[in-house]
Amino acid sequence: MRRIMGPLAIAFLIMLPAVSAPAAELAIEMRLVNEQGVGERIGQITAADSPYGLILTPRLGSLPPGIHGFHVHQHADCGHALAGGKPAAALAAGGHYDPAKTDRHAGPYGDGHLGDLPALYVDGKGSAATPVLAPRLKTADLRGRSLMIHAGGDNYSDLPEKLGGGGGRIACGSVAP
């Protein structure tokens, strides 16, 4: 009996990491936004930790086709706010998440805003399902923040336009603290 228990105990210990607590995962509901506030639900993005960073897997519809700027913003609030006396879509989310106060838009692999994510691809039918990898983030970084999808692409530079020229905010999802 003792000879059997030894190998079984070793096998159990080897397998323990595989059955221990799963990696952190969040499901973030995404909604269209405009100057009047938060609109219809368009799907969700699943955020999961991996050994290589944060994997964001969209399951979204009702978006304009093409490449879109995609970011983590400072606050978990997708509501509109005033900018220059006029309502602006999802402005309550604040700016790009930048805990190191770099004040630089350098992309997901650069040393600027931590909230810079790889661009989000939306197919010709308005659906987004291609995962992206944010190597400098973890699910814990999303707590108390929001995910934002912008109209138009993002060149990860402040030139020729500030914040990569990504355009207005068109969809947002907030993550509770």
ROSE-4610 file (N, C-alpha, C; in Angstrom, 1 decimal, always signed):
// ROSE-4610
residu = [M/M/M/R/R/R/R/R/R/I/I/I/M/M/M/G/G/G/P/P/P/L/L/L/A/A/A/I/I/I/A/A/A/F/F/F/L/L/L/I/I/I/M/M/M/L/L/L/P/P/P/A/A/A/V/V/V/S/S/S/A/A/A/P/P/P/A/A/A/A/A/A/E/E/E/L/L/L/A/A/A/I/I/I/E/E/E/M/M/M/R/R/R/L/L/L/V/V/V/N/N/N/E/E/E/Q/Q/Q/G/G/G/V/V/V/G/G/G/E/E/E/R/R/R/I/I/I/G/G/G/Q/Q/Q/I/I/I/T/T/T/A/A/A/A/A/A/D/D/D/S/S/S/P/P/P/Y/Y/Y/G/G/G/L/L/L/I/I/I/L/L/L/T/T/T/P/P/P/R/R/R/L/L/L/G/G/G/S/S/S/L/L/L/P/P/P/P/P/P/G/G/G/I/I/I/H/H/H/G/G/G/F/F/F/H/H/H/V/V/V/H/H/H/Q/Q/Q/H/H/H/A/A/A/D/D/D/C/C/C/G/G/G/H/H/H/A/A/A/L/L/L/A/A/A/G/G/G/G/G/G/K/K/K/P/P/P/A/A/A/A/A/A/A/A/A/L/L/L/A/A/A/A/A/A/G/G/G/G/G/G/H/H/H/Y/Y/Y/D/D/D/P/P/P/A/A/A/K/K/K/T/T/T/D/D/D/R/R/R/H/H/H/A/A/A/G/G/G/P/P/P/Y/Y/Y/G/G/G/D/D/D/G/G/G/H/H/H/L/L/L/G/G/G/D/D/D/L/L/L/P/P/P/A/A/A/L/L/L/Y/Y/Y/V/V/V/D/D/D/G/G/G/K/K/K/G/G/G/S/S/S/A/A/A/A/A/A/T/T/T/P/P/P/V/V/V/L/L/L/A/A/A/P/P/P/R/R/R/L/L/L/K/K/K/T/T/T/A/A/A/D/D/D/L/L/L/R/R/R/G/G/G/R/R/R/S/S/S/L/L/L/M/M/M/I/I/I/H/H/H/A/A/A/G/G/G/G/G/G/D/D/D/N/N/N/Y/Y/Y/S/S/S/D/D/D/L/L/L/P/P/P/E/E/E/K/K/K/L/L/L/G/G/G/G/G/G/G/G/G/G/G/G/G/G/G/R/R/R/I/I/I/A/A/A/C/C/C/G/G/G/S/S/S/V/V/V/A/A/A/P/P/P]
num = [1/1/1/2/2/2/3/3/3/4/4/4/5/5/5/6/6/6/7/7/7/8/8/8/9/9/9/10/10/10/11/11/11/12/12/12/13/13/13/14/14/14/15/15/15/16/16/16/17/17/17/18/18/18/19/19/19/20/20/20/21/21/21/22/22/22/23/23/23/24/24/24/25/25/25/26/26/26/27/27/27/28/28/28/29/29/29/30/30/30/31/31/31/32/32/32/33/33/33/34/34/34/35/35/35/36/36/36/37/37/37/38/38/38/39/39/39/40/40/40/41/41/41/42/42/42/43/43/43/44/44/44/45/45/45/46/46/46/47/47/47/48/48/48/49/49/49/50/50/50/51/51/51/52/52/52/53/53/53/54/54/54/55/55/55/56/56/56/57/57/57/58/58/58/59/59/59/60/60/60/61/61/61/62/62/62/63/63/63/64/64/64/65/65/65/66/66/66/67/67/67/68/68/68/69/69/69/70/70/70/71/71/71/72/72/72/73/73/73/74/74/74/75/75/75/76/76/76/77/77/77/78/78/78/79/79/79/80/80/80/81/81/81/82/82/82/83/83/83/84/84/84/85/85/85/86/86/86/87/87/87/88/88/88/89/89/89/90/90/90/91/91/91/92/92/92/93/93/93/94/94/94/95/95/95/96/96/96/97/97/97/98/98/98/99/99/99/100/100/100/101/101/101/102/102/102/103/103/103/104/104/104/105/105/105/106/106/106/107/107/107/108/108/108/109/109/109/110/110/110/111/111/111/112/112/112/113/113/113/114/114/114/115/115/115/116/116/116/117/117/117/118/118/118/119/119/119/120/120/120/121/121/121/122/122/122/123/123/123/124/124/124/125/125/125/126/126/126/127/127/127/128/128/128/129/129/129/130/130/130/131/131/131/132/132/132/133/133/133/134/134/134/135/135/135/136/136/136/137/137/137/138/138/138/139/139/139/140/140/140/141/141/141/142/142/142/143/143/143/144/144/144/145/145/145/146/146/146/147/147/147/148/148/148/149/149/149/150/150/150/151/151/151/152/152/152/153/153/153/154/154/154/155/155/155/156/156/156/157/157/157/158/158/158/159/159/159/160/160/160/161/161/161/162/162/162/163/163/163/164/164/164/165/165/165/166/166/166/167/167/167/168/168/168/169/169/169/170/170/170/171/171/171/172/172/172/173/173/173/174/174/174/175/175/175/176/176/176/177/177/177]
x = [+0.8/+0.0/+0.9/+1.9/+2.8/+3.4/+3.8/+4.5/+3.5/+2.2/+1.2/+0.9/+0.9/+0.6/+1.7/+2.9/+4.0/+3.8/+3.7/+3.5/+2.2/+1.1/-0.1/+0.0/+0.7/+0.9/+1.7/+2.7/+3.6/+2.8/+2.0/+1.1/+0.1/-0.4/-1.4/-0.7/+0.5/+1.2/+1.6/+2.0/+2.3/+1.1/-0.1/-1.3/-1.9/-1.6/-2.2/-2.2/-1.1/-1.2/-2.2/-2.4/-3.3/-4.8/-5.1/-6.5/-6.7/-5.7/-5.8/-6.6/-6.8/-7.6/-7.4/-8.4/-8.2/-7.7/-7.1/-6.6/-7.8/-7.5/-8.5/-9.2/-10.5/-11.2/-12.4/-12.6/-13.7/-14.5/-15.8/-16.7/-17.2/-16.9/-17.2/-18.3/-19.5/-20.6/-20.2/-20.4/-20.1/-21.4/-21.5/-22.7/-22.2/-23.1/-22.9/-23.0/-22.3/-22.3/-22.5/-23.1/-23.2/-23.4/-23.6/-23.7/-24.8/-25.8/-26.9/-26.7/-25.7/-25.4/-25.1/-25.4/-25.1/-26.3/-26.1/-27.2/-27.2/-27.6/-27.8/-26.6/-26.9/-25.8/-25.4/-24.1/-23.6/-22.8/-22.7/-22.0/-21.1/-20.1/-19.1/-17.7/-16.8/-15.4/-15.0/-14.3/-13.8/-12.3/-11.9/-10.5/-10.0/-8.9/-8.3/-6.8/-6.2/-4.8/-4.2/-3.0/-2.2/-0.7/+0.1/+1.6/+2.2/+1.5/+2.0/+1.3/+0.4/-0.3/-1.8/-2.6/-4.0/-4.6/-5.4/-6.1/-7.5/-7.8/-9.1/-9.8/-10.9/-11.7/-13.0/-13.2/-14.5/-15.5/-16.7/-17.9/-18.9/-18.7/-19.4/-20.1/-21.1/-21.8/-22.2/-22.9/-23.4/-22.3/-21.1/-20.1/-19.8/-19.2/-18.8/-17.6/-17.7/-16.5/-15.2/-14.1/-12.8/-12.0/-10.9/-10.0/-10.4/-10.4/-10.8/-9.8/-9.6/-8.8/-9.5/-8.7/-9.2/-8.3/-8.9/-8.1/-8.8/-8.0/-8.5/-8.5/-9.6/-9.7/-9.8/-9.5/-9.3/-10.4/-11.7/-12.8/-13.8/-14.5/-15.5/-16.9/-16.9/-18.1/-18.2/-19.2/-19.4/-20.3/-20.7/-21.7/-21.1/-22.0/-21.5/-21.1/-20.4/-20.0/-19.8/-19.7/-19.5/-18.1/-17.9/-16.5/-16.8/-16.2/-16.4/-17.9/-18.6/-20.0/-21.0/-20.4/-21.2/-21.1/-22.2/-22.1/-21.2/-20.4/-19.5/-19.6/-19.7/-19.9/-18.8/-19.3/-18.4/-17.3/-17.4/-16.3/-16.1/-17.1/-16.9/-15.9/-15.6/-14.5/-13.1/-13.0/-11.7/-10.8/-9.5/-8.5/-8.0/-7.0/-6.4/-5.7/-5.8/-5.2/-3.7/-3.2/-1.7/-1.2/-1.1/-0.8/+0.7/+1.5/+2.9/+3.0/+1.9/+1.9/+2.9/+3.0/+3.9/+3.5/+2.2/+1.6/+2.0/+2.2/+2.7/+1.8/+1.4/+0.6/+1.6/+2.0/+3.1/+2.7/+1.4/+0.9/+1.1/+0.5/+0.5/+1.9/+2.9/+4.2/+5.2/+4.8/+5.6/+5.6/+6.3/+6.4/+5.5/+4.4/+3.5/+2.3/+1.1/-0.1/-0.2/-0.5/-0.7/-2.0/-2.9/-4.2/-4.2/-3.1/-3.1/-3.2/-4.2/-4.4/-4.2/-4.0/-3.9/-5.3/-5.2/-6.4/-7.4/-8.7/-9.8/-10.3/-10.4/-10.8/-12.3/-13.1/-14.5/-14.7/-15.3/-15.5/-16.6/-16.8/-17.8/-19.2/-19.5/-20.9/-21.0/-20.0/-20.1/-19.8/-19.1/-18.8/-17.3/-17.0/-15.6/-15.5/-14.5/-14.3/-12.9/-12.0/-10.5/-9.9/-9.4/-8.7/-7.5/-7.2/-6.0/-5.2/-3.9/-3.0/-2.5/-2.7/-2.1/-1.0/+0.2/+1.3/+1.6/+1.3/+1.6/+0.5/-0.6/-1.8/-2.2/-2.9/-3.6/-5.0/-5.8/-7.3/-7.4/-6.5/-6.6/-6.5/-5.7/-5.6/-6.9/-7.8/-9.1/-10.1/-9.9/-10.9/-11.0/-12.2/-12.5/-12.1/-12.0/-11.7/-12.8/-12.6/-13.5/-12.7/-13.3/-12.8/-13.5/-12.8/-13.3/-13.0/-14.0/-13.8/-14.0/-13.0/-13.1/-13.5/-14.1/-14.3/-13.0/-12.7/-11.4/-10.3/-9.2/-8.0/-7.2/-6.0/-5.1/-3.7/-2.9/-1.5/-0.5/-1.0/-0.2/+0.8/+0.4/+1.3/+0.5/+1.1/+0.4/+0.5/+1.1/+1.3/+0.8/+0.1/-0.3/-1.4/-2.2/-3.3/-3.1/-3.5/-3.4/-4.1/-3.5/-4.1/-4.3/-3.5/-3.5/-4.5/-5.3/-6.3/-7.5/-7.7/-8.7/-10.1/-10.4/-11.8/-12.6/-13.9/-14.8/-15.0/-15.6/-15.9/-17.2/-17.2/-18.5/-19.0/-18.2/-18.7/-17.8/-18.4/-17.8/-18.3/-17.5/-17.9/-17.1/-17.8/-17.2/-16.9/-15.9/-15.5/-15.5/-16.4/-16.5/-15.2/-15.0/-13.7/-13.7]
y = [-1.2/+0.0/+1.3/+1.2/+2.4/+2.7/+1.6/+1.9/+2.5/+2.2/+2.8/+4.3/+4.6/+5.9/+6.9/+6.5/+7.3/+7.9/+7.0/+7.5/+8.3/+7.9/+8.7/+10.1/+10.2/+11.5/+12.4/+11.8/+12.6/+13.1/+12.2/+12.5/+13.6/+13.6/+14.6/+15.9/+15.9/+17.2/+17.8/+16.9/+17.5/+18.1/+17.5/+18.0/+19.1/+19.3/+20.4/+21.7/+22.2/+23.5/+23.6/+22.5/+22.5/+22.6/+22.2/+22.2/+23.3/+24.0/+25.1/+26.2/+27.3/+28.4/+28.8/+29.0/+29.5/+30.9/+31.3/+32.6/+33.6/+34.8/+35.8/+36.1/+36.2/+36.5/+37.5/+38.4/+39.4/+39.4/+39.5/+39.7/+41.2/+42.0/+43.4/+43.7/+44.1/+44.4/+45.7/+45.7/+46.9/+47.5/+48.8/+49.5/+50.7/+51.0/+52.2/+53.4/+54.5/+55.7/+56.9/+58.0/+59.2/+60.4/+61.5/+62.8/+62.7/+61.9/+61.8/+60.8/+59.9/+59.0/+57.6/+56.6/+55.2/+54.6/+53.9/+53.3/+51.8/+51.2/+49.8/+48.9/+47.7/+46.7/+46.1/+46.0/+45.5/+44.2/+43.7/+42.4/+42.6/+41.7/+41.8/+41.5/+41.9/+41.6/+40.8/+39.7/+38.9/+39.2/+39.5/+39.8/+38.7/+38.1/+37.0/+37.1/+36.9/+36.9/+35.7/+35.9/+34.8/+35.1/+34.1/+34.4/+35.5/+35.9/+36.9/+38.3/+38.4/+39.6/+39.4/+40.4/+40.4/+40.1/+39.1/+38.7/+39.3/+40.1/+40.7/+40.1/+39.4/+38.7/+39.3/+40.0/+40.7/+39.7/+39.9/+39.3/+40.4/+41.3/+42.5/+42.6/+43.4/+43.6/+45.1/+45.5/+46.9/+48.0/+47.6/+48.6/+49.0/+50.2/+50.5/+49.6/+49.1/+48.2/+49.0/+48.3/+48.9/+48.7/+49.4/+49.4/+50.5/+50.2/+51.2/+51.3/+52.5/+52.7/+52.1/+51.5/+50.7/+51.0/+51.4/+51.8/+51.5/+51.4/+51.4/+52.9/+53.4/+54.7/+54.8/+55.9/+56.1/+55.7/+56.0/+55.8/+54.8/+54.1/+53.1/+53.9/+54.8/+55.6/+55.9/+55.3/+55.5/+56.7/+57.4/+58.5/+59.7/+60.5/+61.7/+62.8/+63.7/+64.9/+66.1/+67.3/+68.5/+68.7/+69.1/+69.5/+70.8/+71.9/+73.2/+73.6/+73.2/+73.5/+72.6/+71.7/+70.8/+69.3/+68.5/+67.1/+66.3/+65.5/+64.6/+63.2/+62.3/+60.8/+60.3/+59.6/+58.8/+59.6/+60.9/+61.7/+61.5/+61.0/+60.7/+59.6/+58.9/+57.8/+58.4/+59.7/+60.3/+60.0/+60.2/+60.0/+58.5/+58.3/+57.0/+56.7/+55.4/+55.0/+55.2/+56.0/+56.3/+56.5/+55.4/+55.5/+56.0/+55.8/+56.4/+57.8/+58.4/+59.8/+60.1/+59.2/+59.4/+60.5/+60.7/+61.7/+61.5/+60.2/+59.8/+58.7/+58.8/+57.8/+57.0/+55.8/+55.0/+53.6/+53.3/+52.0/+50.9/+49.7/+48.7/+48.1/+48.3/+47.8/+48.8/+50.1/+51.2/+51.5/+52.6/+53.0/+54.2/+54.3/+55.4/+55.0/+55.5/+55.2/+53.6/+53.2/+51.8/+51.4/+52.3/+52.0/+51.9/+52.0/+51.8/+50.4/+50.0/+48.6/+48.4/+47.2/+46.9/+47.4/+47.7/+48.2/+47.0/+47.4/+46.5/+46.4/+45.2/+45.0/+44.6/+45.4/+45.1/+44.7/+43.6/+43.1/+43.8/+43.5/+44.2/+44.1/+43.1/+43.0/+43.7/+44.4/+45.2/+44.4/+43.2/+42.3/+42.3/+42.2/+42.1/+40.9/+40.0/+38.7/+38.3/+39.2/+38.9/+39.3/+38.3/+38.7/+39.6/+40.4/+41.2/+40.9/+41.1/+40.9/+42.2/+42.5/+43.7/+43.2/+43.2/+42.6/+43.2/+44.5/+45.2/+45.2/+44.6/+44.7/+43.3/+43.4/+42.2/+42.6/+41.6/+41.9/+42.9/+42.8/+43.7/+45.1/+45.4/+46.8/+47.4/+46.5/+47.0/+47.4/+47.0/+47.3/+48.8/+49.3/+50.7/+51.5/+50.9/+51.6/+51.2/+51.7/+51.4/+51.0/+50.2/+49.9/+50.8/+51.4/+52.4/+52.0/+52.1/+51.9/+53.2/+53.6/+54.9/+54.8/+55.8/+55.8/+56.0/+55.2/+55.3/+54.6/+54.6/+53.9/+54.6/+54.1/+54.7/+54.5/+55.6/+55.4/+55.4/+55.4/+55.4/+56.5/+57.6/+58.8/+60.0/+61.0/+62.3/+63.2/+62.7/+63.4/+62.6/+63.1/+64.5/+64.9/+64.0/+64.3/+63.8/+64.5/+64.1/+62.8/+61.9/+60.6/+59.7/+59.8/+58.8/+59.1/+60.1/+60.4/+59.4/+58.8/+57.7/+58.1/+59.4/+59.9/+59.7/+60.1/+60.1/+58.7/+58.7/+57.5/+57.0/+55.7/+55.1/+54.0/+53.3/+52.2/+52.2/+51.7/+51.8/+50.7/+50.2/+49.2/+49.5/+49.6/+49.9/+48.6/+48.6/+47.5/+48.0/+47.4/+47.8/+47.6/+48.4/+48.2/+46.9]
z = [+0.0/+0.0/+0.0/+0.8/+0.9/-0.5/-1.3/-2.6/-3.5/-3.4/-4.3/-3.9/-2.6/-2.1/-2.5/-2.5/-2.9/-4.3/-5.3/-6.7/-6.8/-6.2/-6.3/-5.7/-4.6/-3.9/-4.8/-5.5/-6.4/-7.6/-8.1/-9.3/-8.9/-7.7/-7.2/-7.1/-6.5/-6.4/-7.7/-8.7/-10.0/-10.7/-10.5/-11.2/-10.4/-9.2/-8.4/-9.0/-9.6/-10.3/-11.4/-12.1/-13.2/-12.8/-11.6/-11.1/-10.0/-9.7/-8.7/-9.3/-8.6/-9.0/-10.4/-11.2/-12.6/-12.6/-13.8/-13.9/-13.8/-13.4/-13.3/-14.6/-14.6/-15.8/-15.5/-16.4/-16.3/-17.6/-17.4/-18.6/-18.5/-19.5/-19.5/-20.5/-20.1/-21.0/-21.7/-23.0/-23.8/-24.4/-24.4/-24.9/-25.8/-26.7/-27.5/-26.7/-27.0/-26.3/-27.2/-26.8/-27.6/-26.6/-27.2/-26.3/-25.3/-25.5/-24.6/-23.5/-23.6/-22.6/-23.1/-22.3/-22.6/-23.3/-24.4/-25.2/-25.2/-26.3/-26.4/-26.2/-25.6/-25.4/-26.7/-27.0/-28.2/-28.0/-26.8/-26.6/-25.3/-25.3/-24.2/-24.6/-23.8/-24.0/-22.7/-23.0/-21.9/-21.7/-20.5/-20.2/-19.3/-19.7/-19.0/-18.9/-17.7/-17.6/-18.2/-18.8/-19.4/-19.0/-19.2/-18.9/-19.8/-20.8/-21.8/-21.6/-20.7/-20.5/-20.5/-20.7/-20.7/-22.1/-22.2/-23.4/-23.4/-24.3/-24.4/-25.6/-25.4/-26.4/-26.6/-27.7/-28.0/-28.6/-28.2/-28.9/-29.1/-30.1/-30.3/-31.6/-31.7/-32.9/-33.0/-34.1/-34.2/-34.2/-34.7/-34.7/-36.2/-36.5/-37.8/-38.2/-39.5/-39.9/-39.9/-39.7/-39.8/-38.6/-38.5/-37.4/-36.4/-35.2/-34.1/-33.0/-32.6/-31.4/-30.2/-29.3/-28.2/-27.0/-25.9/-24.7/-23.4/-22.3/-21.0/-20.5/-20.0/-19.5/-18.0/-17.4/-16.0/-15.1/-15.5/-14.5/-15.1/-14.1/-14.5/-14.7/-15.6/-15.8/-17.3/-18.0/-19.4/-19.8/-18.8/-19.0/-19.7/-20.3/-21.0/-19.9/-20.4/-19.5/-20.5/-19.9/-20.7/-21.0/-22.3/-22.8/-23.5/-23.0/-23.6/-23.7/-22.6/-22.5/-23.3/-24.0/-24.9/-24.3/-24.4/-23.9/-24.9/-24.3/-25.1/-24.6/-25.6/-25.3/-24.4/-23.4/-22.4/-21.8/-21.8/-21.3/-19.8/-19.0/-17.6/-17.4/-18.4/-18.2/-18.1/-18.3/-18.2/-19.4/-19.2/-20.3/-20.2/-21.0/-21.1/-19.7/-19.3/-18.0/-18.1/-17.2/-17.3/-15.8/-15.1/-13.7/-13.4/-14.4/-14.3/-14.7/-15.1/-15.6/-16.6/-17.6/-18.7/-19.7/-19.8/-20.7/-22.1/-22.4/-23.8/-24.3/-25.6/-26.3/-27.1/-26.6/-27.3/-27.6/-27.6/-28.0/-26.9/-27.2/-26.2/-25.8/-26.7/-26.4/-26.0/-26.0/-25.7/-24.2/-23.9/-22.4/-22.1/-22.8/-22.6/-21.7/-22.1/-21.3/-21.2/-20.0/-19.8/-20.4/-20.6/-21.2/-22.7/-23.4/-24.9/-25.2/-25.9/-26.3/-27.8/-28.2/-29.7/-30.3/-31.6/-32.3/-32.3/-32.4/-32.4/-33.9/-34.4/-35.8/-35.8/-36.6/-36.8/-38.3/-38.5/-39.9/-40.6/-41.9/-42.7/-42.3/-41.4/-40.8/-39.5/-39.0/-37.8/-36.6/-36.7/-35.6/-35.3/-34.0/-33.6/-32.8/-33.2/-32.4/-32.3/-32.9/-32.9/-31.5/-30.8/-29.5/-29.7/-28.7/-28.7/-27.4/-27.4/-26.3/-25.8/-24.5/-23.9/-22.9/-23.4/-22.6/-21.3/-21.1/-19.8/-18.8/-19.1/-18.2/-17.6/-16.5/-15.9/-15.6/-15.3/-15.1/-13.9/-12.9/-11.8/-12.2/-13.3/-13.7/-14.3/-14.6/-15.2/-14.1/-12.9/-11.8/-11.6/-11.6/-11.4/-12.7/-13.8/-15.1/-16.1/-17.3/-18.4/-19.7/-20.5/-21.9/-22.8/-23.8/-24.7/-26.1/-27.0/-28.4/-29.1/-29.9/-30.6/-32.1/-32.6/-34.1/-34.8/-35.7/-36.5/-35.8/-36.5/-36.1/-35.0/-34.8/-33.8/-34.2/-34.4/-34.8/-33.7/-32.4/-31.2/-31.1/-31.6/-31.6/-31.3/-30.9/-30.7/-31.9/-33.0/-34.2/-35.3/-36.3/-36.5/-35.6/-35.0/-34.1/-32.7/-31.7/-30.3/-30.1/-29.3/-28.9/-30.1/-31.1/-32.2/-33.3/-33.1/-34.1/-34.1/-33.0/-32.9/-33.1/-33.0/-33.1/-31.9/-32.0/-30.9/-30.2/-29.1/-28.3/-28.8/-29.2/-29.7/-28.9/-28.1/-27.2/-26.0/-24.9/-23.6/-22.7/-21.9/-20.8/-19.6/-18.4/-17.2/-16.3/-15.6/-14.7/-13.3/-12.5/-11.1/-10.3/-9.3/-8.5/-7.8]
